[in-house]
């Protein structure tokens, strides 16, 4: 790495940092991304890519590539609960395979009307795709094995210092902006003296305390387990609770168990780690431990600020989840999408003062919302304790297993059938939304009500030609005209040109679309959020002013 001058330095190469590099690079913004790790993740880490995240991957052109990775396309993505993996199955929440998701998505309606359905794939595969596409963009440099060691900010620039992770000479990078994507122990956040808010240190029977993670290979698992395969396998018993995600559908797993009192992670060797897996399995299944680590469950933390001056935070540097519901990684991707177009507008000189401020105003409440949902899921699963006799033979054991199964079935549906969380994020206090006074839909985790009330995801539908409406959107701004005799678009196009906005006009002469959006015109942001809707072009100048962050209360209508 040579001395450099770029538009944006990103410290951290996880999902948030890599997605942000893609968003910026697609817009011609020069990026230097550094990460002390030697490469992208080698351990599975996050395993659930929500439908909204898949829609963003579709927007960037690689959703099909992501969906082809991980589990075989016919592998069930069920969530199954057992006393132990080879003994009693208690409950199962069935979900479609990758093949079934592709076949069904165009038939879905209501809460699950979407361009994409969820996909179960380990983060280690996703990061490889994100990196490959970012590195293919001109002006984007991805350097693993380098770390940020310091930075200084002026009114119009940031000076960053980086060095090789294994030692060596330091290099300066001059940039317009710096983004801390450096995880839960973010040095960027600490240097800015931004504190965590929220809840930590929660102790539960499960999902609250010290967890032990094992990446293992057990190719005989499916032969020895007498149950249909599942993506997520969860044990419920009194001594070895665990969850285990299938990584490749062939015998690689990400196994996590809560350590009990007296279990010292520093003294757990490979044989002991395999023993933890055997205890959860209820059988001695040959297993090779590929790697292991510890982490702490029981966090629901959000940084008190998401930016200060020219320095921004996102992903785990800005919010820390207990990974129930798979919400941390997916929240990070939406952080990157939100920040990407706004930083690009600032670099290009078309952003007003409110646009960059809107990142924190929009994404911090979303993080508070999502950490709250994850905390509730963790409490639902981890707060219940198995009754003595749950694993016994006889009528009492059967009765206890039946009751546990009924509870776990309800829990599984509540945690994994979450269109409201997936699609329902709203920005109801943003300076770059032109609100129309309409009542937003209710925010419920398990139900999503499509609505074009400004501030939420644009409602989705499939067009008559078989395309997703989202595929018709421009990469930047889109003006939807949703009737057979639409209002003129010239004022919007002129206002956009004068403010440096790239605007595409899309005609959808559909009664269903007009009914869904409840207006003949809708302005959709680059992140596919409705910024404004209305009936004519009289307010084009005011709407454009709000969109660029140059508006204010007087511009809202």
C-alpha positions as CSV (number, residue, x, y, z in Angstrom):
1,X,0.0,0.0,0.0
2,X,1.4,3.4,-1.1
3,X,0.6,6.8,0.4
4,X,-2.8,7.7,-1.0
5,X,-5.5,10.2,-1.4
6,X,-9.1,8.9,-1.6
7,X,-12.6,10.0,-1.0
8,X,-13.4,7.6,1.8
9,X,-11.3,5.4,4.1
10,X,-13.2,2.3,5.5
11,X,-11.6,0.7,8.5
12,X,-13.0,-2.9,8.5
13,X,-13.7,-5.5,5.9
14,X,-16.7,-7.4,7.3
15,X,-20.2,-7.3,5.7
16,X,-20.8,-3.6,6.5
17,X,-17.4,-2.4,5.2
18,X,-17.5,-4.5,2.1
19,X,-21.1,-3.6,1.2
20,X,-20.3,0.1,1.7
21,X,-17.3,-0.2,-0.6
22,X,-19.6,-1.7,-3.3
23,X,-22.2,1.1,-2.8
24,X,-19.5,3.8,-3.0
25,X,-17.5,2.3,-5.8
26,X,-20.6,1.9,-8.0
27,X,-21.0,5.6,-7.7
28,X,-17.5,6.5,-8.7
29,X,-16.3,7.3,-5.2
30,X,-12.7,6.2,-4.5
31,X,-12.3,4.0,-1.5
32,X,-9.4,2.6,0.6
33,X,-10.6,-0.3,2.8
34,X,-8.2,-1.8,5.4
35,X,-8.7,-4.7,7.8
36,X,-6.1,-6.3,10.1
37,X,-7.3,-9.8,9.3
38,X,-5.4,-11.7,6.6
39,X,-8.6,-12.1,4.5
40,X,-12.3,-12.3,4.6
41,X,-13.9,-14.5,7.3
42,X,-12.8,-18.2,7.4
43,X,-15.4,-19.1,10.1
44,X,-19.1,-19.2,9.3
45,X,-20.2,-16.4,11.6
46,X,-23.7,-15.1,10.5
47,X,-25.8,-17.7,8.7
48,X,-29.1,-16.0,7.8
49,X,-29.5,-13.5,5.0
50,X,-32.9,-11.8,5.2
51,X,-35.1,-11.1,2.2
52,X,-34.4,-7.3,2.4
53,X,-30.7,-7.9,2.3
54,X,-31.2,-10.3,-0.7
55,X,-33.2,-7.5,-2.4
56,X,-30.1,-5.2,-2.0
57,X,-27.9,-7.9,-3.4
58,X,-30.3,-8.1,-6.3
59,X,-30.1,-4.4,-6.8
60,X,-26.3,-4.7,-7.1
61,X,-26.6,-7.7,-9.5
62,X,-25.3,-10.6,-7.4
63,X,-28.3,-12.1,-5.6
64,X,-28.3,-15.2,-7.7
65,X,-24.6,-15.7,-7.0
66,X,-25.2,-15.5,-3.3
67,X,-28.2,-17.9,-3.5
68,X,-26.1,-20.4,-5.3
69,X,-23.7,-20.6,-2.3
70,X,-23.8,-22.5,1.0
71,X,-26.4,-25.3,1.2
72,X,-27.3,-27.4,-1.8
73,X,-30.3,-25.9,-3.6
74,X,-32.6,-28.7,-2.4
75,X,-31.5,-28.7,1.2
76,X,-34.3,-27.8,3.7
77,X,-33.8,-24.6,5.5
78,X,-36.0,-25.7,8.4
79,X,-35.4,-24.7,12.0
80,X,-35.7,-27.9,14.2
81,X,-35.7,-28.3,18.0
82,X,-34.5,-31.5,19.7
83,X,-33.8,-32.7,23.2
84,X,-30.5,-33.8,21.5
85,X,-29.7,-34.0,17.9
86,X,-30.0,-37.8,17.7
87,X,-32.9,-38.3,20.2
88,X,-36.3,-36.6,20.4
89,X,-37.4,-34.0,17.8
90,X,-39.6,-31.5,19.7
91,X,-40.7,-29.0,17.0
92,X,-39.9,-28.0,13.4
93,X,-40.6,-24.7,11.6
94,X,-40.4,-25.5,7.9
95,X,-38.9,-23.1,5.3
96,X,-38.2,-23.5,1.6
97,X,-35.0,-24.6,0.0
98,X,-33.1,-22.3,-2.3
99,X,-34.8,-23.9,-5.3
100,X,-38.2,-23.5,-3.8
101,X,-37.5,-19.9,-2.8
102,X,-36.7,-19.1,-6.5
103,X,-39.8,-20.9,-7.7
104,X,-42.2,-19.4,-5.1
105,X,-41.1,-15.8,-4.8
106,X,-43.2,-14.5,-7.7
107,X,-46.3,-16.1,-6.2
108,X,-46.0,-14.5,-2.8
109,X,-48.3,-11.7,-1.7
110,X,-49.2,-9.6,1.3
111,X,-46.5,-9.6,4.0
112,X,-44.1,-11.6,1.8
113,X,-44.5,-9.7,-1.5
114,X,-40.8,-9.2,-2.3
115,X,-38.3,-9.4,-5.1
116,X,-36.3,-12.0,-3.1
117,X,-37.0,-14.5,-0.2
118,X,-34.5,-15.2,2.6
119,X,-31.4,-17.3,2.0
120,X,-29.4,-19.4,4.5
121,X,-25.7,-19.0,3.7
122,X,-22.7,-18.5,6.0
123,X,-21.1,-15.1,6.2
124,X,-17.7,-16.5,5.1
125,X,-19.3,-17.2,1.6
126,X,-21.1,-13.8,1.4
127,X,-17.9,-11.8,2.3
128,X,-16.0,-13.5,-0.6
129,X,-18.7,-12.3,-3.1
130,X,-18.8,-8.8,-1.6
131,X,-15.0,-8.6,-1.8
132,X,-14.8,-9.8,-5.3
133,X,-17.3,-7.4,-6.6
134,X,-15.8,-4.5,-4.7
135,X,-12.3,-5.2,-6.0
136,X,-13.6,-5.2,-9.5
137,X,-14.7,-1.6,-9.2
138,X,-12.4,1.2,-10.4
139,X,-11.1,3.3,-7.5
140,X,-11.7,0.7,-4.8
141,X,-8.7,-0.7,-3.0
142,X,-9.3,-3.6,-0.6
143,X,-6.3,-4.3,1.6
144,X,-6.5,-7.0,4.2
145,X,-3.5,-7.4,6.5
146,X,-3.5,-3.6,7.2
147,X,-5.0,-1.8,10.1
148,X,-6.0,1.7,11.0
149,X,-3.8,3.1,13.8
150,X,-4.9,6.6,14.0
151,X,-6.7,9.5,12.4
152,X,-7.1,13.3,12.7
153,X,-9.9,15.4,11.4
154,X,-10.1,18.9,10.0
155,X,-13.0,20.9,8.7
156,X,-12.7,19.5,5.2
157,X,-10.7,16.3,5.4
158,X,-9.5,13.3,7.5
159,X,-5.9,12.1,7.7
160,X,-5.7,8.4,8.4
161,X,-2.6,6.3,9.4
162,X,-2.4,2.7,8.5
163,X,0.2,0.0,9.0
164,X,0.7,-3.7,8.2
165,X,-0.9,-5.9,10.9
166,X,2.3,-7.8,11.3
167,X,4.4,-4.7,11.7
168,X,6.2,-2.4,9.3
169,X,6.1,1.1,8.1
170,X,3.1,3.3,8.5
171,X,1.4,5.0,5.6
172,X,-0.8,8.1,5.6
173,X,-4.1,8.3,3.6
174,X,-5.8,11.6,3.0
175,X,-9.6,11.3,2.7
176,X,-12.8,13.3,2.7
177,X,-14.4,10.9,5.1
178,X,-13.6,8.0,7.4
179,X,-16.0,5.1,8.3
180,X,-15.5,2.9,11.3
181,X,-16.5,-0.6,10.2
182,X,-14.2,-2.2,12.7
183,X,-16.5,-4.3,14.8
184,X,-17.7,-4.5,18.4
185,X,-14.3,-3.3,19.8
186,X,-14.1,-0.5,17.3
187,X,-11.0,1.7,17.8
188,X,-12.7,4.4,15.8
189,X,-15.7,4.6,18.1
190,X,-13.4,4.6,21.1
191,X,-11.3,7.4,19.7
192,X,-14.4,9.4,19.1
193,X,-15.4,8.7,22.8
194,X,-18.8,7.5,21.7
195,X,-20.3,5.3,24.4
196,X,-22.7,2.3,24.2
197,X,-26.3,2.6,25.3
198,X,-28.6,-0.3,26.0
199,X,-28.4,-3.6,27.8
200,X,-25.4,-5.9,28.4
201,X,-24.4,-8.7,30.7
202,X,-27.8,-10.5,30.7
203,X,-27.6,-14.0,32.1
204,X,-30.0,-16.6,30.9
205,X,-30.1,-20.4,30.8
206,X,-29.3,-20.0,27.1
207,X,-28.3,-17.0,24.9
208,X,-27.1,-15.1,28.0
209,X,-23.5,-15.5,29.1
210,X,-20.3,-17.1,27.7
211,X,-20.8,-19.0,24.5
212,X,-18.4,-21.5,22.9
213,X,-18.3,-21.6,19.1
214,X,-17.0,-24.5,17.2
215,X,-16.6,-24.8,13.4
216,X,-16.6,-28.5,12.9
217,X,-16.8,-31.2,10.2
218,X,-19.0,-34.3,11.0
219,X,-19.8,-36.0,7.7
220,X,-21.5,-38.9,9.5
221,X,-24.0,-36.6,11.2
222,X,-26.8,-37.1,8.7
223,X,-26.4,-40.9,8.8
224,X,-26.6,-41.0,12.6
225,X,-29.4,-38.4,13.2
226,X,-32.7,-40.1,12.7
227,X,-34.5,-36.9,11.6
228,X,-34.9,-35.0,8.4
229,X,-32.1,-32.5,7.8
230,X,-32.5,-28.9,8.9
231,X,-30.6,-25.7,8.4
232,X,-30.8,-24.7,12.1
233,X,-30.6,-27.4,14.8
234,X,-31.4,-26.4,18.4
235,X,-31.1,-28.6,21.5
236,X,-33.3,-28.1,24.6
237,X,-32.2,-30.0,27.7
238,X,-30.9,-29.4,31.1
239,X,-27.1,-29.6,30.6
240,X,-26.0,-29.0,27.0
241,X,-28.1,-26.4,25.2
242,X,-26.8,-25.5,21.8
243,X,-27.7,-24.3,18.3
244,X,-26.0,-25.6,15.2
245,X,-26.3,-24.2,11.7
246,X,-25.6,-26.4,8.7
247,X,-22.8,-24.7,6.6
248,X,-22.6,-26.8,3.5
249,X,-25.3,-29.4,3.9
250,X,-22.6,-32.1,3.7
251,X,-21.2,-32.3,7.2
252,X,-19.8,-28.8,8.1
253,X,-21.5,-27.0,11.0
254,X,-21.3,-23.9,13.1
255,X,-22.0,-25.2,16.6
256,X,-22.6,-22.8,19.6
257,X,-23.2,-23.9,23.1
258,X,-23.5,-22.0,26.4
259,X,-20.7,-22.7,28.9
260,X,-21.8,-23.8,32.3
261,X,-20.3,-22.8,35.6
262,X,-16.9,-24.2,36.0
263,X,-16.3,-24.7,32.2
264,X,-13.2,-22.6,31.4
265,X,-12.8,-21.9,27.7
266,X,-9.1,-21.5,28.1
267,X,-8.8,-25.2,29.1
268,X,-11.0,-26.6,26.4
269,X,-8.9,-28.5,23.9
270,X,-9.9,-30.1,20.6
271,X,-11.1,-33.3,22.3
272,X,-13.1,-31.4,24.9
273,X,-14.6,-29.3,22.2
274,X,-15.7,-32.4,20.3
275,X,-17.1,-33.7,23.6
276,X,-19.4,-30.6,23.8
277,X,-20.8,-31.5,20.4
278,X,-21.2,-35.1,21.4
279,X,-23.2,-34.1,24.5
280,X,-25.5,-32.0,22.4
281,X,-25.8,-34.8,19.8
282,X,-26.6,-37.5,22.4
283,X,-24.2,-39.8,20.5
284,X,-20.5,-40.0,19.8
285,X,-20.4,-38.8,16.2
286,X,-16.9,-38.5,14.7
287,X,-16.1,-34.8,14.5
288,X,-13.1,-32.7,13.4
289,X,-12.8,-29.4,15.1
290,X,-11.7,-26.9,12.4
291,X,-11.6,-23.9,14.8
292,X,-13.1,-22.6,18.0
293,X,-13.7,-19.4,19.8
294,X,-15.7,-17.8,22.6
295,X,-18.2,-14.9,22.5
296,X,-20.7,-13.4,24.9
297,X,-24.5,-13.5,24.5
298,X,-26.7,-11.0,26.2
299,X,-25.9,-7.8,24.4
300,X,-28.5,-5.3,23.1
301,X,-26.2,-2.3,22.6
302,X,-26.4,0.8,20.3
303,X,-23.8,3.6,20.1
304,X,-25.1,6.9,21.4
305,X,-23.9,8.5,18.1
306,X,-23.4,7.1,14.6
307,X,-21.2,9.9,13.4
308,X,-19.1,12.9,14.5
309,X,-17.9,15.4,12.0
310,X,-16.5,13.5,9.0
311,X,-16.3,10.2,10.8
312,X,-19.1,7.6,10.6
313,X,-19.8,4.3,12.3
314,X,-21.8,1.3,11.1
315,X,-22.3,-2.4,11.5
316,X,-21.0,-3.9,14.8
317,X,-19.1,-0.7,15.5
318,X,-22.5,1.0,15.9
319,X,-24.7,-1.8,17.3
320,X,-24.2,-5.2,19.0
321,X,-26.7,-7.9,19.0
322,X,-27.3,-11.3,20.6
323,X,-27.7,-13.2,17.3
324,X,-31.3,-14.3,17.7
325,X,-33.2,-13.8,14.5
326,X,-30.0,-13.1,12.6
327,X,-30.6,-9.4,12.8
328,X,-27.1,-8.0,13.4
329,X,-25.6,-8.8,9.9
330,X,-28.7,-7.7,8.1
331,X,-29.0,-4.5,10.0
332,X,-25.3,-3.8,9.1
333,X,-26.1,-4.3,5.4
334,X,-28.9,-1.7,5.6
335,X,-26.5,0.7,7.3
336,X,-24.2,0.4,4.4
337,X,-26.9,0.9,1.8
338,X,-28.2,4.0,3.7
339,X,-24.8,5.6,4.2
340,X,-23.5,4.8,0.7
341,X,-25.7,7.0,-1.4
342,X,-25.5,9.8,1.1
343,X,-21.7,9.8,1.3
344,X,-21.5,9.7,-2.5
345,X,-23.8,12.7,-2.8
346,X,-21.5,14.6,-0.3
347,X,-18.4,13.6,-2.3
348,X,-20.1,14.8,-5.5
349,X,-21.0,18.1,-3.9
350,X,-24.8,17.7,-4.3
351,X,-25.6,17.0,-0.6
352,X,-27.0,19.6,1.7
353,X,-26.1,19.7,5.4
354,X,-29.1,17.6,6.5
355,X,-28.3,14.6,4.2
356,X,-25.3,13.2,6.1
357,X,-27.0,14.0,9.4
358,X,-29.9,11.9,8.3
359,X,-27.8,8.7,8.5
360,X,-27.8,8.7,12.2
361,X,-31.4,10.0,12.5
362,X,-32.6,7.1,10.3
363,X,-30.3,4.2,11.2
364,X,-29.9,4.7,15.0
365,X,-33.6,4.2,15.7
366,X,-33.6,1.2,13.4
367,X,-30.7,-0.3,15.4
368,X,-32.6,0.3,18.7
369,X,-35.7,-1.3,17.2
370,X,-33.8,-4.4,15.9
371,X,-31.7,-5.0,19.0
372,X,-34.9,-4.9,20.9
373,X,-36.4,-7.6,18.7
374,X,-33.3,-9.7,19.0
375,X,-33.3,-9.3,22.8
376,X,-37.0,-10.5,22.9
377,X,-36.2,-13.6,20.8
378,X,-33.2,-14.4,23.0
379,X,-35.3,-14.1,26.1
380,X,-38.1,-16.2,24.6
381,X,-35.6,-19.1,23.8
382,X,-33.1,-18.6,26.6
383,X,-35.4,-17.7,29.4
384,X,-37.1,-21.1,29.5
385,X,-35.6,-24.0,31.4
386,X,-36.1,-27.7,30.6
387,X,-38.1,-29.5,33.2
388,X,-36.6,-32.5,35.0
389,X,-37.7,-35.6,33.3
390,X,-37.9,-34.0,29.8
391,X,-35.7,-36.8,28.3
392,X,-37.2,-39.7,30.3
393,X,-39.2,-42.5,28.7
394,X,-42.8,-43.0,29.7
395,X,-45.9,-40.8,29.9
396,X,-44.4,-38.0,31.9
397,X,-41.5,-37.5,29.6
398,X,-43.8,-37.6,26.6
399,X,-46.1,-35.0,28.2
400,X,-43.1,-32.7,29.0
401,X,-41.8,-33.1,25.4
402,X,-45.1,-32.3,23.9
403,X,-45.5,-29.1,26.0
404,X,-41.9,-28.1,25.2
405,X,-42.5,-28.7,21.5
406,X,-45.7,-26.6,21.5
407,X,-43.8,-23.7,23.0
408,X,-40.8,-24.1,20.7
409,X,-43.0,-24.3,17.6
410,X,-44.5,-20.9,18.6
411,X,-41.1,-19.5,19.3
412,X,-39.7,-20.7,16.0
413,X,-42.5,-19.1,14.0
414,X,-42.1,-15.9,16.0
415,X,-38.3,-15.7,15.5
416,X,-38.0,-16.8,11.9
417,X,-41.2,-15.7,10.2
418,X,-40.5,-12.0,10.6
419,X,-41.6,-10.0,7.5
420,X,-42.4,-7.0,9.7
421,X,-38.8,-6.8,11.0
422,X,-37.4,-7.6,7.5
423,X,-39.4,-5.0,5.5
424,X,-41.0,-2.8,8.1
425,X,-38.1,-0.5,9.0
426,X,-39.3,3.1,8.8
427,X,-37.6,6.5,8.9
428,X,-40.3,8.6,10.6
429,X,-38.1,11.5,11.9
430,X,-35.9,12.2,8.9
431,X,-35.1,15.6,7.3
432,X,-34.8,13.9,3.9
433,X,-38.3,12.5,3.7
434,X,-41.3,14.6,2.5
435,X,-44.0,13.3,4.9
436,X,-47.6,13.6,3.8
437,X,-49.4,13.3,7.1
438,X,-50.5,9.7,6.5
439,X,-50.6,7.2,9.3
440,X,-47.7,4.7,8.9
441,X,-48.6,1.0,9.2
442,X,-48.2,-0.8,12.5
443,X,-44.7,-2.0,13.3
444,X,-45.2,-5.7,14.2
445,X,-42.4,-8.3,13.9
446,X,-44.5,-11.1,12.3
447,X,-46.6,-9.0,10.0
448,X,-45.7,-6.5,7.3
449,X,-48.3,-4.2,5.8
450,X,-47.1,-2.8,2.5
451,X,-47.4,1.0,2.5
452,X,-46.2,3.9,0.4
453,X,-46.5,6.2,3.3
454,X,-43.2,8.2,2.9
455,X,-40.3,6.9,5.0
456,X,-40.7,3.2,4.4
457,X,-39.6,0.6,1.9
458,X,-41.4,1.0,-1.5
459,X,-44.2,-1.5,-1.8
460,X,-43.3,-4.4,-4.1
461,X,-45.3,-6.0,-6.9
462,X,-44.6,-8.1,-9.9
463,X,-45.1,-6.4,-13.3
464,X,-47.2,-7.8,-16.1
465,X,-44.0,-8.8,-18.0
466,X,-42.8,-10.9,-15.1
467,X,-40.2,-8.5,-13.7
468,X,-40.0,-7.3,-10.2
469,X,-41.0,-3.6,-9.8
470,X,-37.6,-3.1,-8.1
471,X,-35.8,-4.2,-11.2
472,X,-37.4,-1.3,-13.1
473,X,-36.0,1.3,-10.5
474,X,-33.0,3.4,-11.4
475,X,-29.8,2.8,-9.4
476,X,-30.2,6.3,-8.0
477,X,-33.6,8.1,-7.8
478,X,-36.8,6.9,-9.4
479,X,-40.1,8.7,-10.1
480,X,-42.9,6.2,-10.4
481,X,-45.9,7.2,-12.4
482,X,-48.6,4.8,-11.5
483,X,-51.6,5.3,-13.8
484,X,-52.5,5.1,-17.5
485,X,-52.6,8.9,-17.9
486,X,-49.8,10.0,-15.6
487,X,-49.0,13.5,-14.5
488,X,-46.1,15.2,-16.4
489,X,-42.6,14.5,-15.1
490,X,-40.8,17.5,-16.6
491,X,-40.8,19.6,-13.4
492,X,-39.3,16.8,-11.4
493,X,-36.7,16.1,-14.1
494,X,-35.7,19.8,-14.2
495,X,-35.5,20.1,-10.4
496,X,-33.4,17.0,-10.3
497,X,-31.0,18.2,-13.0
498,X,-30.6,21.5,-11.2
499,X,-29.7,19.8,-7.9
500,X,-27.4,17.1,-9.4
501,X,-29.9,14.2,-8.8
502,X,-29.9,11.3,-11.3
503,X,-33.6,10.6,-11.8
504,X,-35.2,7.9,-13.8
505,X,-38.9,8.0,-14.7
506,X,-40.7,4.6,-14.6
507,X,-44.3,4.3,-15.9
508,X,-46.3,1.5,-14.3
509,X,-49.8,1.8,-15.9
510,X,-51.3,-0.6,-13.4
511,X,-54.5,-0.2,-11.4
512,X,-53.0,-2.5,-8.8
513,X,-49.9,-0.3,-8.5
514,X,-52.0,2.8,-8.2
515,X,-54.1,1.2,-5.5
516,X,-51.0,-0.1,-3.6
517,X,-49.2,3.3,-3.6
518,X,-52.5,5.3,-3.0
519,X,-51.2,8.1,-5.3
520,X,-50.2,8.5,-9.0
521,X,-46.7,9.7,-8.3
522,X,-44.0,8.4,-5.9
523,X,-40.4,9.4,-5.6
524,X,-38.2,6.5,-4.5
525,X,-34.7,7.0,-3.0
526,X,-31.6,5.0,-4.0
527,X,-32.2,2.7,-1.0
528,X,-35.7,2.0,-2.3
529,X,-37.4,4.0,0.4
530,X,-40.3,6.2,-0.5
531,X,-39.3,9.9,-0.1
532,X,-42.5,11.5,-1.4
533,X,-45.8,10.7,-3.0
534,X,-48.4,12.9,-4.5
535,X,-50.9,13.8,-7.2
536,X,-49.1,16.3,-9.4
537,X,-45.8,18.0,-10.0
538,X,-46.5,21.3,-8.4
539,X,-44.1,20.6,-5.5
540,X,-41.2,19.3,-7.5
541,X,-38.8,21.9,-6.4
542,X,-39.6,21.5,-2.7
543,X,-39.4,17.7,-2.9
544,X,-36.0,17.9,-4.6
545,X,-34.7,20.2,-1.9
546,X,-35.7,17.8,0.8
547,X,-34.2,14.9,-1.2
548,X,-30.8,16.5,-1.3
549,X,-30.8,17.6,2.4
550,X,-31.2,21.2,1.4
551,X,-34.8,21.3,2.5
552,X,-36.2,21.9,5.9
553,X,-39.6,22.1,7.6
554,X,-40.7,24.7,5.0
555,X,-40.0,22.3,2.2
556,X,-42.1,19.4,3.6
557,X,-45.5,18.9,2.3
